[in-house]
Amino acid sequence: MSDLTEQIKQIILNALPDATVTVTDPLNDGAHLEATVISESFVGTSLVNQHRQVMKSLKDQFAGDLHALKLKTGTPDTSVGNDD
């Protein structure tokens, strides 16, 4: 895991301490990342609001090193598909 992917993971975990977070850099370019965030706190929350919660925590990162983030979110009881 690169420094940036680890940093993104920690920022998300700080915002959502109960989450299980995976962050990858599939293009190995340090700018286009993918994240999966599974959190009990998302129960009863729409997918749009789940994404907003995660993206709000990363606002400062988008002003710097991070260019794009493919984001998948869900609850422990939901399946997170590849193209959500």
Buried (B, 14 or more C-beta within 10 A) or exposed (E): EEEBBEBBBEBBBEBBEEBEBBBBBEEEEBEBBBBBBBBEBBEEBEBEEBBEBBBEBBEEBEEEEBEEBBBBBBBEEEEEEEEB
